[in-house]
Amino acid sequence: MVDETKVVRLEDFVGQAYDKLRYGDTDRQGHVNNAVFATFMETGRVELIYNPEDPLLEDGFSFVLAKLDIDYVAEVLWPGTVEIGTRVTRVGRSSVTMSQAVFQAGRLCASAETVVVHFDQATRKSHAFSDAQRAKLAGWMRAE
């Protein structure tokens, strides 16, 4: 998770994406529903790991979500957009841990720790990363 005692900025993340807020994302209190934050985190992950200009995956493989732990810091209000930051914090044999954060107007609204597993669609089991994949994932880490 992001350490909220430190100033966290979108620029601290290798992967940067955004989502447009929809009226249907709001709840009776007039702010974006907490469940929508999982979709924000998905947008950040997908834009980084499924980038068609710099693919990480080979045909027949995908990622499955193993863990999503969200800390809510501040409300998000409609209308507008949110920015999503994503970076790799750990690479395992077949899993990768990511730190993610959601911002609105430069303000940190949520942080998350996300774990995804490299998945072989034919065997329906986890599959070890190749050396090339490990190198690419290592490049998505931020030096502290």
N, C-alpha and C positions, 0 to 999 in steps of 0.2 A: 504494500500500500504506500501511498504517498505520505510522507511525513509532513503534516500540516503545520508543524512548528517552524519549518523552513518556508521561505517564499517560493511557491511553485508557479512556474510560468509555462505557457504552452510551448515556448521555445526550448524548454528543457527536454522535450520529447522528440525522438527521431521521426515517428509517425505523427502526422497532423491531418485531421479530417474535420468535417463539420456536418451538422444535421440541421435542417429547417424544422422548427417546431410547428406542429399542427394543432388546431383547436381541439381535436379529438384526443390529444395527449394530456389535456388538463383534467383535473378532478373537481369535485364540488368546492374545494377551498380556493380554486382559481389558479393553482400552480400546476406545473407538470407533474403527473403521477409518478411515484417512485418506481413503478414497474417499467416505465419507459427508459429509465437509466440503463437497464440491461441492453436495450436496443442501441443506445448511444455507444456503449462499450463494444457491442458487436460491430457497429459501423467503423469504429477505430481499428479493431483487429482486422476486419475484412479488407479495408483499404490498404493496410500494410502487407498482410500475408498473401492476399490474392491479387496484387497489383499486376495487371496484364502486361505492363511494360517491363516488369522485373519479377517474373514468376519464381516462387519458392517451391511450389509443388510440381511433381511429375504427374503424368496421366495415371489415373487409377488410385490416387491418394487424395486425402482431404485432412481436415482437422476437425476434431470433435471437442466440444467444451467439457472440461473435467471439473473446473471450479470457477466460480465468480463470486467474489466477496467484495461488496460495495459499502463504502462509508459515505453517508450523506452529510454534506457540510453546509450547504445553503440551498434555498429553493431556486428553482428555475421558473421563469415567468414567460407566458405566451403574450404577444407574438415575438418572433425573433429567431435567432439561431443559437446553437451551442457549438463550441469547438471541442474536439476530443484529441487528447494526446495519448500516444502509445509508445512504449519502449520495452525492450526485452531486459529482464533482470537475471534470468537463469536459463540455461539450456541443459536439459537432461538427455538421456538416451533417446527417448522418443517424445518427450514433452518439453514445452517451453512455458516459462512463467513470464508474465508481462505486468508492468505497472501501467495503469491507465488513469486519466483524469478528465473530468468534464468542466468546461469553463463557460460562463456567459458574461459577455462584456468584460473579459479579462479577469473575472472573479472565479476562484475555485469553488465549484459547487458539489463535486463528488470525486472520490478517488476509488480505485479498485485494484485488487490483485486478481489476475485471470490466469488460468492454466488451460492450455489446449494440448491435445495429444495428436501426434502424427499417426494417421489411420490408413491402413491398407483396405481399400473397399472390397477386394476379392476375398481376403481371409477374414475380414471384419475384426482385425486385431491391430494393436499398436505396431508401429514399424520404426526401427531405428533411423535416425537422420543420417544422411550421407555427409561426407566431409565438406562438400560444397554447400550443403544446406546449413551445416554448423557455422561455416565461415560467414554466410549471409546473416544468420541470426545473431552472431557475435557483433556484426557491424551495426545491428539495431540496438545495441546497448549504449548507454550514455556513461561516459567516464565521470565518476564523482570527484 
